[in-house]
Amino acid sequence: MKLGRFAILMIGIMIFVSASAWGYFLYYMPNMKEVGMLNDNKTANDAEAAKMPQAKKRVEKAKQMIDVKAAAWQKYVETRTPGMSLKEHGVDLSVNPWQLAVDTPKFRNDIQRAVNEQVKKGGVKVLTSPLVQRLDPNLPVNQILSTFYNYPALKFPVLVFDFGTITVQGTYKQIMDNVKAYTKMPHYLAVTDGLRLDGTSPLLTGTYNLSVVGFIRTKKIAPAVPEGGAAATTSFGGMGGPPAGMGGPGAAGGRGGMRPPGAPSIGGGGGGAPTAGATTPKGGD
Amino acid sequence: MKLNLLPTTVSKGRQAQSAVFFSAIIAVAGLVIGGYLNVSSSKALDNARTDQQASIDPAAAAYSKSVEADTLMASQNSVALIRDASLAKAMDDHNEVYPKLYDSLYPYIPSFYRVNSMSANSAGDNANVTLVGTLDTFQQYSDLMLALSRYPGLVSISRSGFQSQDEYVPNIDQVDTQGKPRKDSDGPIPDDKLERLAYFQQSVQQTGFSGVSNFGTGTDSTKGAMPTASLVTVQMTIKANLQTPDPRATLTAGASAGAAAPTAPPTGVPSSGPPGAAAARGGGGAAPPTAGGKKGKGKGDDEE
């Protein structure tokens, strides 16, 4: 059988179409589609990369903002927070809780002295003065941190005293000076609210609410000690025998409750001493 | 007649050769085109891949740099630092808010209004100020409103408590046929001379020192309204933010929102909490708008 011209040409054309279609549909089209996607991706990446200067600025800005805040906070820390020991009008929370039970009332008295001094500023006569919370001497020592220092409830030992209503008497200027003076209260931050003036000049009565905050500076917090159930079972039968719960590893202790968050537990009875210096204190003296 | 003895396929064979030739050219062209499409697109794909790969690192670097800022701001110490610094500043600033508010109000209190009590409380972005004081006449009662209305930032003002001491002309009756002016608390003034004498004699009640409202007592206690004066209360709503920072709420919120504190907390820096402003007993703690100061007509009697 012999093929005609037209048939032969058609064969060539079919081969042409097939080869072209093969190249186009099997390679060109999917490849170019992927190229398009890759180009889009590259464009997006380029756009993202172009943000580098902005990102650097953001980081710088964030650092600056933190530095500014840190500097501002540092000023407060230097003058508006209690010291790190009793001698510095503060308290040392790294001492063992038995000692803290002795130190805290002393510290409390120091706070009261500071408040007493502050509430008289401006030359006013104090009619109703604030009383700093007194600690029950029989309070379990492991509860001192939570009761007085609001720790770990506030994740950090901090004194917060809401004293309620304070009443002072004096002239208008004396009362205003008295209220403004809380802005410079040494070792503590204080805020007054709801100032009310009554009376006939020159003898006015000023009434306001007062809250005082003391950020405790400490590098570590002593772990809790065995107390409570352990102490109750202390045996007096043997001379010099250690109290129950004070023994070797694994002895019942009940120390976990006051362990600062994140502190490792050491041994069976260990409370896990806070790791000192885990975070560098920014405002240390 | 010519006789064609060649087979019919002879001339057609030559034609077929041409067709085969052209057909082959067309087929080869198709193959070339197909191959070109394959090669060129593959090359473009490779180039695109290379470019895309090259663009990943700078983009990733920029992204990580950007995230670094967020991480920096969201870190426990930064959050606590910002919160505590803001809280401390808000507390300090708020101690001057009330004195500034009262100082700004003073120039607008007229001298005839003797203030006995001054208080203010927060009402969102506004403040409600209450003044209690004494004044004598109904004219002063109106003038007081006009004087206080000049306070910049005044939203609204109201008054209450005035006891009128003015005489009025009553209607006539059998006792008083002329309608003689008298006070609201008095009865009709008789026309008859003798009855009128008796009327005035009866109206005299106090003959000695009464010490009304602590006047003349020699003590420093609050002086109330004189017998002819009224104790008037003025309520003003002004644009002033008296919202107080609440340290306990701020620190408590920070503690509950944040992660565990570091075991050795930074000096004075609690470990966790939301960034930014301190919680307020209703918000911020901005100072009230300072009034125009010296514009007032007179100062209150309470000023030192």
Chai-1 contact restraints between the chains, C-beta under 6 A:
chainA,res_idxA,chainB,res_idxB,connection_type,confidence,min_distance_angstrom,max_distance_angstrom,comment,restraint_id
A,R5,B,Q15,contact,1.0,0.0,6.0,A-B,restraint_1
A,R5,B,A19,contact,1.0,0.0,6.0,A-B,restraint_2
A,I8,B,A19,contact,1.0,0.0,6.0,A-B,restraint_3
A,I8,B,V20,contact,1.0,0.0,6.0,A-B,restraint_4
A,I8,B,S23,contact,1.0,0.0,6.0,A-B,restraint_5
A,L9,B,A19,contact,1.0,0.0,6.0,A-B,restraint_6
A,L9,B,S23,contact,1.0,0.0,6.0,A-B,restraint_7
A,I11,B,S23,contact,1.0,0.0,6.0,A-B,restraint_8
A,G12,B,S23,contact,1.0,0.0,6.0,A-B,restraint_9
A,G12,B,I26,contact,1.0,0.0,6.0,A-B,restraint_10
A,G12,B,A27,contact,1.0,0.0,6.0,A-B,restraint_11
A,I13,B,I26,contact,1.0,0.0,6.0,A-B,restraint_12
A,I15,B,A27,contact,1.0,0.0,6.0,A-B,restraint_13
A,I15,B,G30,contact,1.0,0.0,6.0,A-B,restraint_14
A,F16,B,I26,contact,1.0,0.0,6.0,A-B,restraint_15
A,F16,B,A27,contact,1.0,0.0,6.0,A-B,restraint_16
A,F16,B,A29,contact,1.0,0.0,6.0,A-B,restraint_17
A,F16,B,G30,contact,1.0,0.0,6.0,A-B,restraint_18
A,A19,B,G30,contact,1.0,0.0,6.0,A-B,restraint_19
A,A19,B,L31,contact,1.0,0.0,6.0,A-B,restraint_20
A,A19,B,G34,contact,1.0,0.0,6.0,A-B,restraint_21
A,S20,B,G30,contact,1.0,0.0,6.0,A-B,restraint_22
A,S20,B,I33,contact,1.0,0.0,6.0,A-B,restraint_23
A,S20,B,G34,contact,1.0,0.0,6.0,A-B,restraint_24
A,W22,B,G34,contact,1.0,0.0,6.0,A-B,restraint_25
A,G23,B,G34,contact,1.0,0.0,6.0,A-B,restraint_26
A,G23,B,L37,contact,1.0,0.0,6.0,A-B,restraint_27
A,G23,B,N38,contact,1.0,0.0,6.0,A-B,restraint_28
A,Y24,B,L37,contact,1.0,0.0,6.0,A-B,restraint_29
A,Y27,B,L37,contact,1.0,0.0,6.0,A-B,restraint_30
A,Y27,B,N38,contact,1.0,0.0,6.0,A-B,restraint_31
A,Y27,B,S41,contact,1.0,0.0,6.0,A-B,restraint_32
A,Y28,B,L37,contact,1.0,0.0,6.0,A-B,restraint_33
A,Y28,B,S41,contact,1.0,0.0,6.0,A-B,restraint_34
A,N31,B,S41,contact,1.0,0.0,6.0,A-B,restraint_35
A,N31,B,L45,contact,1.0,0.0,6.0,A-B,restraint_36
A,M32,B,S41,contact,1.0,0.0,6.0,A-B,restraint_37
A,E34,B,L45,contact,1.0,0.0,6.0,A-B,restraint_38
A,V35,B,A44,contact,1.0,0.0,6.0,A-B,restraint_39
A,V35,B,L45,contact,1.0,0.0,6.0,A-B,restraint_40
A,V35,B,A48,contact,1.0,0.0,6.0,A-B,restraint_41
A,L38,B,A48,contact,1.0,0.0,6.0,A-B,restraint_42
A,L38,B,Q52,contact,1.0,0.0,6.0,A-B,restraint_43
A,N39,B,A48,contact,1.0,0.0,6.0,A-B,restraint_44
A,N41,B,Q52,contact,1.0,0.0,6.0,A-B,restraint_45
A,K42,B,D51,contact,1.0,0.0,6.0,A-B,restraint_46
A,K42,B,Q52,contact,1.0,0.0,6.0,A-B,restraint_47
A,K42,B,S55,contact,1.0,0.0,6.0,A-B,restraint_48
A,N45,B,S55,contact,1.0,0.0,6.0,A-B,restraint_49
A,N45,B,I56,contact,1.0,0.0,6.0,A-B,restraint_50
A,N45,B,A59,contact,1.0,0.0,6.0,A-B,restraint_51
A,D46,B,S55,contact,1.0,0.0,6.0,A-B,restraint_52
A,E48,B,A59,contact,1.0,0.0,6.0,A-B,restraint_53
A,E48,B,A62,contact,1.0,0.0,6.0,A-B,restraint_54
A,A49,B,P58,contact,1.0,0.0,6.0,A-B,restraint_55
A,A49,B,A59,contact,1.0,0.0,6.0,A-B,restraint_56
A,A49,B,A62,contact,1.0,0.0,6.0,A-B,restraint_57
A,K51,B,A62,contact,1.0,0.0,6.0,A-B,restraint_58
A,M52,B,A62,contact,1.0,0.0,6.0,A-B,restraint_59
A,A55,B,A62,contact,1.0,0.0,6.0,A-B,restraint_60
A,A55,B,K65,contact,1.0,0.0,6.0,A-B,restraint_61
A,A55,B,S66,contact,1.0,0.0,6.0,A-B,restraint_62
A,R58,B,A69,contact,1.0,0.0,6.0,A-B,restraint_63
A,V59,B,E68,contact,1.0,0.0,6.0,A-B,restraint_64
A,V59,B,A69,contact,1.0,0.0,6.0,A-B,restraint_65
A,A62,B,A69,contact,1.0,0.0,6.0,A-B,restraint_66
A,A62,B,L72,contact,1.0,0.0,6.0,A-B,restraint_67
A,A62,B,M73,contact,1.0,0.0,6.0,A-B,restraint_68
A,I66,B,S78,contact,1.0,0.0,6.0,A-B,restraint_69
A,K69,B,L81,contact,1.0,0.0,6.0,A-B,restraint_70
A,K69,B,I82,contact,1.0,0.0,6.0,A-B,restraint_71
A,K69,B,A85,contact,1.0,0.0,6.0,A-B,restraint_72
A,A70,B,L81,contact,1.0,0.0,6.0,A-B,restraint_73
A,A72,B,A85,contact,1.0,0.0,6.0,A-B,restraint_74
A,W73,B,L81,contact,1.0,0.0,6.0,A-B,restraint_75
A,W73,B,A85,contact,1.0,0.0,6.0,A-B,restraint_76
A,Y76,B,A88,contact,1.0,0.0,6.0,A-B,restraint_77
A,V77,B,T267,contact,1.0,0.0,6.0,A-B,restraint_78
A,V77,B,G268,contact,1.0,0.0,6.0,A-B,restraint_79
A,T81,B,G268,contact,1.0,0.0,6.0,A-B,restraint_80
A,L154,B,L251,contact,1.0,0.0,6.0,A-B,restraint_81
A,L154,B,A255,contact,1.0,0.0,6.0,A-B,restraint_82
A,K155,B,A255,contact,1.0,0.0,6.0,A-B,restraint_83
A,K155,B,A261,contact,1.0,0.0,6.0,A-B,restraint_84
A,K155,B,P270,contact,1.0,0.0,6.0,A-B,restraint_85
A,K155,B,S271,contact,1.0,0.0,6.0,A-B,restraint_86
A,K155,B,S272,contact,1.0,0.0,6.0,A-B,restraint_87
A,F156,B,A261,contact,1.0,0.0,6.0,A-B,restraint_88
A,F156,B,P265,contact,1.0,0.0,6.0,A-B,restraint_89
A,F156,B,P270,contact,1.0,0.0,6.0,A-B,restraint_90
A,F156,B,S271,contact,1.0,0.0,6.0,A-B,restraint_91
A,V160,B,P247,contact,1.0,0.0,6.0,A-B,restraint_92
A,V160,B,R248,contact,1.0,0.0,6.0,A-B,restraint_93
A,T171,B,E304,contact,1.0,0.0,6.0,A-B,restraint_94
A,Y172,B,E303,contact,1.0,0.0,6.0,A-B,restraint_95
A,Y172,B,E304,contact,1.0,0.0,6.0,A-B,restraint_96
A,K173,B,E304,contact,1.0,0.0,6.0,A-B,restraint_97
A,M176,B,P99,contact,1.0,0.0,6.0,A-B,restraint_98
A,V179,B,N95,contact,1.0,0.0,6.0,A-B,restraint_99
A,V179,B,P99,contact,1.0,0.0,6.0,A-B,restraint_100
A,K180,B,N95,contact,1.0,0.0,6.0,A-B,restraint_101
A,K180,B,E96,contact,1.0,0.0,6.0,A-B,restraint_102
A,K180,B,P99,contact,1.0,0.0,6.0,A-B,restraint_103
A,Y182,B,N95,contact,1.0,0.0,6.0,A-B,restraint_104
A,T183,B,D92,contact,1.0,0.0,6.0,A-B,restraint_105
A,T183,B,N95,contact,1.0,0.0,6.0,A-B,restraint_106
A,L189,B,A88,contact,1.0,0.0,6.0,A-B,restraint_107
A,L189,B,M91,contact,1.0,0.0,6.0,A-B,restraint_108
A,V191,B,M91,contact,1.0,0.0,6.0,A-B,restraint_109
A,V191,B,H94,contact,1.0,0.0,6.0,A-B,restraint_110
A,V191,B,P245,contact,1.0,0.0,6.0,A-B,restraint_111
A,T192,B,N95,contact,1.0,0.0,6.0,A-B,restraint_112
A,D193,B,T244,contact,1.0,0.0,6.0,A-B,restraint_113
A,L195,B,Y98,contact,1.0,0.0,6.0,A-B,restraint_114
A,R196,B,S119,contact,1.0,0.0,6.0,A-B,restraint_115
A,L197,B,M118,contact,1.0,0.0,6.0,A-B,restraint_116
A,D198,B,S117,contact,1.0,0.0,6.0,A-B,restraint_117
A,G199,B,T222,contact,1.0,0.0,6.0,A-B,restraint_118
A,T200,B,T222,contact,1.0,0.0,6.0,A-B,restraint_119
A,T200,B,K223,contact,1.0,0.0,6.0,A-B,restraint_120
A,S201,B,D302,contact,1.0,0.0,6.0,A-B,restraint_121
A,P202,B,E304,contact,1.0,0.0,6.0,A-B,restraint_122
A,L203,B,D220,contact,1.0,0.0,6.0,A-B,restraint_123
A,S211,B,P247,contact,1.0,0.0,6.0,A-B,restraint_124
A,V213,B,P247,contact,1.0,0.0,6.0,A-B,restraint_125
A,F215,B,G268,contact,1.0,0.0,6.0,A-B,restraint_126
A,R217,B,T267,contact,1.0,0.0,6.0,A-B,restraint_127
A,R217,B,G268,contact,1.0,0.0,6.0,A-B,restraint_128
A,K219,B,A264,contact,1.0,0.0,6.0,A-B,restraint_129
A,K220,B,A264,contact,1.0,0.0,6.0,A-B,restraint_130
A,P260,B,T263,contact,1.0,0.0,6.0,A-B,restraint_131
A,P261,B,A260,contact,1.0,0.0,6.0,A-B,restraint_132
A,P261,B,A261,contact,1.0,0.0,6.0,A-B,restraint_133
A,G262,B,A260,contact,1.0,0.0,6.0,A-B,restraint_134
A,G262,B,T263,contact,1.0,0.0,6.0,A-B,restraint_135
A,A263,B,T263,contact,1.0,0.0,6.0,A-B,restraint_136
A,P274,B,T263,contact,1.0,0.0,6.0,A-B,restraint_137
A,P274,B,A264,contact,1.0,0.0,6.0,A-B,restraint_138
A,T275,B,T263,contact,1.0,0.0,6.0,A-B,restraint_139
A,A276,B,A264,contact,1.0,0.0,6.0,A-B,restraint_140
A,G277,B,A264,contact,1.0,0.0,6.0,A-B,restraint_141
A,A278,B,P262,contact,1.0,0.0,6.0,A-B,restraint_142
A,A278,B,T263,contact,1.0,0.0,6.0,A-B,restraint_143
A,A278,B,A264,contact,1.0,0.0,6.0,A-B,restraint_144
A,T279,B,P262,contact,1.0,0.0,6.0,A-B,restraint_145
A,T279,B,A264,contact,1.0,0.0,6.0,A-B,restraint_146
A,T279,B,P266,contact,1.0,0.0,6.0,A-B,restraint_147
A,P281,B,P266,contact,1.0,0.0,6.0,A-B,restraint_148
A,P281,B,T267,contact,1.0,0.0,6.0,A-B,restraint_149
A,K282,B,P266,contact,1.0,0.0,6.0,A-B,restraint_150
A,K282,B,T267,contact,1.0,0.0,6.0,A-B,restraint_151
A,K282,B,V269,contact,1.0,0.0,6.0,A-B,restraint_152
A,G283,B,T267,contact,1.0,0.0,6.0,A-B,restraint_153
A,G283,B,G268,contact,1.0,0.0,6.0,A-B,restraint_154
A,G284,B,T267,contact,1.0,0.0,6.0,A-B,restraint_155
